[in-house]
Amino acid sequence: MMWLRVWSLMKRYLYLYRRSLARAGEIFFWPVMDLLVWGFVTKYVEQQVDVPGAVLFFIGAMIFWDVLYRSQQAITIAIMEDIWVRNILNVFVAPVSLFEFTLATCLVGVLKISVITMVLGVIAFFGYQFNLLTVGPLLIPFLACLMLFGWSVGMVTMGIILRFGQAAEALVWGVPFLLQPVSAVFYPVDVLPPWLQYVAWSLPSTYVFEGLRAVLKTGTLDGRLLAAAIGLNVLYVIAGAAIFAWLFNRCRREGNLSRVGLQ
């Protein structure tokens, strides 16, 4: 029965994209625009300065960053859309648990991210001669680590939105970009100030991007980077789920859920 409810929620969110060309197009528009901009910038840098492999690093980092960003938005946008159309009360009045709701949004996010990553990979291959498959078998664990971290960030963001309402709506788009500078997406951790490096190494995303650069540069990866990313992800997912459940239950006890749904 649980999977039937999860599947019903997934179909509900997927139907929105099937019946709205604008909504479906938005999934691809921003990632493709980001890829084109970063691709042309790195092409120009390679022409002006002798920086071999710059396209590989920047294009790979951009595609991987989009995975983290989209996985966070998979959760937050789903709940924001229910708030915008005054449907949030209907969702939680139905016999659906918080776990089932979160699982459904995460699985829809996996589908969207898979399609977007394939599209970006094809454009990167034909437009900039970057083959995403050169990452090899590490591609799957890298992407999985970024999705898990994005989900943990999304759960915390979603809990804050439920607690404080649409006044916190800016966090949907702002929180990932607070993490981007300290995740060493487009540059190594060494360029950060010493005190900020400690913050960077506390995030699983940093280990993924450092690992990505190592693989693209040398073809090998220190297993400790991947192990650290997985271990930190376990902690972040548990913490994110606990914070989300606590904020949701507090919101429901204080009657704020109805207030959020009627704003």
N, C-alpha and C positions, 0 to 999 in steps of 0.2 A: 504493500500500500504506500509505503514511503516513496518508492521510486515512481509510482503513478502520480503522486502529488508533485514530485520534483519535475517529472516530464510535463505535466500540465502547466506548471509555471514556466518552464522553458519554452513551450509552444506559445504561451501568451506573449513572451518577449520577442520570440522569433517572428510571430505574425506581424508585429509592428514594423519590421523591416521589409517584409514581403509586400505589405500594402502601402508603403511610403517610399517612393523613389528618392526623395530628398534625404530621408533618414538613412537609407542604405548607402547613398552616395557619400554622406558625411563620414562614414566609416573609413573610406578610402582616401577622401580628399586631403585631409591634413597630413597623414603619413606620407602620401606620395609627394605633396608639396615640400615637406621637410627633406625627403630624400633627394629631390631634384636640387633644392637650394644647397644642401651640404655637398652633394655630388659635384656641382659646378664650382663651388668654392674650393674644394680640395683639388679639382682639376687645375684651377687657376694657380693655387699655391704650388703645385708640382711644376708648373711651367715657369714660375718666377724664382723658385728656390729649389735646390736639389734636395728634395725630401722623398726618397724612394719609398713607396708603400704607404704614402699618406692617405691615398684614396681607400686602401684596404682598412686602415685603422678607423677613419672617420665614418665610412659607409657602414662598416660592421657595428660600430658603436651606436650609430643612429638607429639601425634596425633593432638592436637589442634594447635600446632605451625605449623604443616605441612599445615593445612587449611589456615592460614594466609599467609604463604609463597607461596602456590600454587595459591591463589587468586590474589596475586600481580603479579605472573608470568603469569597468564592467560592473562593479558593485555599486559605486556611488551614483552613476547615471541612472541605473535601474531604479533605485529608490527615489531619486530626484524626479524622475518622470512620473512615478506614482504620486508624489507630492504635488507636482504641477497640475495633474489632471484630477486631483482630489480623490485618488483611488487608494491611498495608503491605508485608510481604515478598513476598506473592503479586503485588502490582502491579509491583514492580521486578524480580522474577525473570522475569516475562513479557517478551517481546520488545518492550518499550515504552521509548522514549527519554525522557529528562528533558524535552526540548522538547515531545514529544507529550503527555506527562502534563500539563504546564503549560498547553499550548494547549487541551486538552480542558476543564480546569477553568475557564479564562478564557471559553471559548465558552459553557459552561453558565451561567457568571455573567452573560454578556450576555443570555441568554434570560430569566433570573430578573429581572435589573435592568429589562429592557424591560417585562415584565409588571407589576412593582411600580410602576414610574414611571407607567405608564398608569393603574393603579388609584388611585394617589395624585393624579394629575392630575384624574381624574374627581371624586374626593371633594373636592379643593380647589375645583373649579369650582362644584359644586352646594352645598357647605357654606360656602365663604368667598368666593365670587365671584372666585376667582383663576384666571386662564386661563394655563396654562403655555405655551401657544402664543404669548403676547404677546412672549416672548423672541425669536420669529422664527427666521430661518435660523441664528442663532447657537446655537440649542438643541443641535443635533447636535455641533458642535465643543466646546461647553462640557461636555456629558456625556462625550464621548470623552476629553477631557483628564482629567476626574475618574476615569474608569475606568482609564486608563493609569497614573495616579499610584497609585490603589488597588492595581493589580496589582503595581507595583514594590514598594510597601510589603508586600503579601502575600507576594511571593517572598522578601524578606528575613526576614519573620516565619516563613515555612515552613522556611527553611534553619536558623534558630535552633532551631526545635522539633525538627527532625531531629537536630541536633547535640546538644542537651541533653535531649531527651525530654519527657515530660509535665510535668516541673518547670517548663517554660517555657510551659505551656498558657495561663496568664493573659494572655500577650501577644496571643493571638488577638483578645480583646476590648479589651485595654487600649491597644495601640499607636495605633489610630485616634483615641482620645480624648486621647492625648498631643499629637496634631497639631491637634486641633480649636481650642484656644485661640489658636494662632499662625497659623491659616489664615484668620482674620477671617471666620468663617462668618456670624455674626449681627451684626457691627459692623465699621466700617471700620478699616483698619490704623492710622489716626491715633490711636486711643484706646490703643494699646499703648505701653509705655515705649519710648523711642528705641532702646535696645539690643536690645529684642525685635523691633522692626520689621525689623531686618536679617535676623533668623531668618525672619520671616514672608515677606519678599520673596524668600527662597531656595526657597520651596515653590511649585510650580505651582498648587496649589489656591487659594492666596491671590489670584493673578491672575484665576482664574475667578470667585471670589466678589466681588471688586472689580468685575469686568466685569459680573456679573449685576446688582449694585446700580446701576451706571451705565446699563445698558439699561432697567431697570425705572423709573428716575428720569427719564432724559432721552430714552430711545429710541435712543441712539447709543452706540457703543463705540469707545474708542481702540484701534486695531488693534495697537498695541504690547503691550497687555495679553495679547491672544490669542497673539501671536507669542512672547512671553516664556513663556507657559504651555506652548506646544508645544515650544519649545526645551528648557526645563527637563525636560519629560516624556521627551524623547529621552535625556537624560543619566541621569535616574532609572531608566528602564526598563533601559538598558544596565548601569548599576551594580547594580540589583536582580538582574538575571539572572546577572551575574558573581558576586555574593556568594552567591546561592543555589546556583549550580553548584559554587563552591569549597567551601561548607559541606557540600553533599551528597557530593561526591567524598571529602572528608576523613572524613565519617561512614562512608562505605563502606569506605575503606582501613583505618580503625581498628576495623572490626567493630561500630560503634555502631548500624548500621541494624538488625541482628538484635536488639540489646538494646532498642531503641525499640519494635520490633514485638512483643516478648514481655513488655513491662512490664505 
